[in-house]
Amino acid sequence: MQVALLRSEFSTGIVLNKDYNKALNDDDEVYTVFDTKEDALSYLKSVLPNKHDTEFVLYDKDQKVLQYIQPS
């Protein structure tokens, strides 16, 4: 089951694009699609140690929130 990952600044809630910059334009890509939830979680394991002010939300194909991940 494919999932979509959205990122935002934890301190402000501002949505970030795929490059972790503030998404200021309508054409900024703010979602990353993974084939499985496990693939998305594996990606998160690799980036979380370096993203101290980024929160993540995983959505299913119906835009239901599957998981919310806060920085530690």
Secondary structure, DSSP 8 states (H G I E B T S, - for coil): --EEEEEEETTT--EE-TTSSB--STTS--EEEESSHHHHHHHHHHHGGG-TTEEEEEE-TT--EEEEE---
